[in-house]
Amino acid sequence: MRIFHKSESWSDKINFIDENNVVMGYDLSESCCEHADWFISDKQAFEPIARENTEDGTPEDMPGWNFDRSFFREIENISVFDEGSMVIFRITKGDSEKFIHIFNCHNGYYHHGFEFSDNGITIKQGSV
C-alpha cells in the first residue's frame, strides 16, 4: 500500500492505494470550526487519535498491506465528534490487521467526501 498526502497536485487530499488497485481517497480541506484528519491503528478506535506529522508530500510505503474490501464501519453521533463522524477501513497483511480511520469533528455544518473503489468501480462513497 502507498499513502499519498500533501503533494502539490493534491494538497488537501489523502489517497491510499493497495497492490490490487483498491483506492480510498478522502478530502481534508477544512473550513472554520472543524478538524478533518486520518490515522492508522492496530485496533478500531472510537475517538480521534493523534498521529505523527509526516506530511512532507513523500508517499509512504506499507508493503504487503491491502484493503479488506468487505469491511466498512461508520461511526456517527459520538459526542467527541461534535456532530461529526468517522469511517473505518480494514487493511491486512497475512494474519495481521490494521484499521484506517478517517474522521471529521465539526459543529454539524461541514462534511468531507470519501470514495472507496476497486479498479475504478465504487465500493462505498459518502462523507464524514
C-alpha positions in Angstrom: 0.0 0.0 0.0 1.1 3.5 -0.7 -0.2 6.6 1.0 -0.1 9.9 -0.8 -0.8 13.1 1.1 0.1 16.8 1.0 1.5 16.5 -2.5 1.5 19.6 -4.8 -1.3 18.2 -7.0 -3.5 17.0 -4.1 -2.7 19.4 -1.2 -5.9 18.8 0.6 -6.4 15.1 -0.2 -5.2 11.7 1.2 -5.1 8.7 -1.0 -4.4 5.1 0.0 -3.7 2.7 -2.9 -3.1 -1.0 -2.3 -1.3 -3.6 -4.6 -4.7 -4.7 -6.1 -5.5 -1.1 -7.2 -8.1 -0.7 -4.4 -8.2 3.1 -3.6 -9.6 5.1 -0.8 -9.4 8.9 -1.1 -10.5 11.5 1.4 -10.9 15.3 1.1 -9.1 17.0 4.0 -9.8 20.7 3.1 -11.0 22.4 6.3 -13.2 25.4 6.9 -13.9 27.3 10.0 -14.8 25.2 13.1 -13.8 21.6 12.2 -11.0 19.1 12.3 -10.7 16.6 9.4 -7.9 14.1 9.6 -6.9 10.4 9.5 -4.9 7.8 11.3 -4.0 4.1 11.3 -4.1 2.0 14.4 -3.9 -1.7 15.3 -7.5 -1.6 16.7 -10.7 0.1 15.8 -10.8 3.4 17.7 -13.9 5.3 18.7 -12.4 8.7 19.0 -9.6 10.6 17.1 -6.1 9.6 17.9 -3.1 11.9 17.2 -0.7 10.7 14.6 2.9 11.7 13.8 3.2 14.5 11.4 4.9 13.1 8.3 3.2 15.3 5.8 6.1 16.3 3.6 4.5 15.2 0.3 6.5 12.0 0.0 4.4 8.8 -0.4 4.6 6.4 2.5 5.0 2.7 1.7 3.3 -0.1 3.6 4.5 -3.1 1.6 2.1 -6.1 1.6 -0.8 -4.3 3.2 -4.1 -4.5 1.3 -7.7 -3.4 1.9 -10.3 -5.9 3.1 -13.0 -4.8 0.6 -15.8 -6.3 2.6 -15.1 -4.3 5.8 -16.6 -0.9 6.3 -17.7 0.7 9.5 -19.3 4.1 10.1 -19.5 5.8 13.5 -21.8 8.7 13.9 -23.2 10.9 16.7 -20.5 10.3 19.3 -20.0 13.4 21.4 -16.3 13.6 20.8 -17.0 14.3 17.1 -19.3 17.3 17.9 -21.9 16.1 15.3 -19.2 14.8 13.0 -18.4 11.1 12.3 -15.7 8.6 11.5 -15.3 5.8 8.9 -13.1 2.8 9.4 -11.4 0.6 6.8 -9.6 -2.6 7.5 -6.2 -3.5 5.9 -4.5 -6.8 6.2 -1.1 -8.3 5.7 -1.2 -12.1 6.1 -2.7 -12.7 9.5 -2.1 -9.1 10.7 -4.7 -6.4 10.6 -4.7 -2.6 11.0 -7.5 0.0 10.6 -7.5 3.2 8.7 -9.7 5.8 10.3 -10.9 9.0 8.5 -12.9 11.5 10.6 -14.3 15.0 10.9 -15.1 16.7 14.1 -17.4 19.7 13.4 -20.5 21.5 14.5 -22.9 20.0 12.0 -22.2 22.2 9.0 -19.1 20.7 7.4 -18.6 17.4 5.5 -15.7 15.9 3.7 -16.1 13.4 0.9 -14.5 10.0 0.6 -14.5 7.3 -2.1 -13.5 3.7 -1.8 -13.1 1.9 -5.1 -11.8 -1.3 -6.7 -10.1 -0.8 -10.1 -12.4 2.2 -10.8 -15.6 0.6 -9.5 -17.0 2.4 -6.5 -17.5 0.2 -3.4 -18.5 2.9 -1.0 -18.7 6.7 -1.1 -20.0 9.3 1.2 -18.9 12.0 3.6 -17.9 12.4 7.2 
